[in-house]
C-alpha cells in the first residue's frame, strides 16, 4: 500500500493543454500499471486541443465549470460531473468559469 498526496507530485512535462497545470501519478511513484492518473488545473482561459487516441478516459470534474466538445456537440460540465470518452472519440475540454477548472483523468492504456 502507498499513500501519496497529489499536491506533492511533480508537475508533468505534458504540454497537451494551454494554460493548464498537470500532475501525474507516474509508474515510478506507484509501480507499473495500465491506468494513468492525471490531475488537471485549467486556468479560466485554458483548454486542450481537439484530439483522439486509442486510450479511453474517465474524467471526474472536482471544481469549476467548462465545456467538452466532441467535434460536433458541446456539453457544459461542472463540479461533480463524470465524463467518459471512448477509444478514438474526439474530445476537447475548455474552462469557461471564473475559477479554474479542476479534474482528474483516469486513462486506460490499450495494448497495441
ABEGO torsion letter per residue (X at the ends): XBBBBAAABBBBABAABBGBBBBBBBAAAAEBBABBBBBBBBBAABBBBBBBBABBBBBBBABEBBBBBAGABBBBBBBGBBBBBBBGBBBBBBBABABBBBBBBBBBBBBX
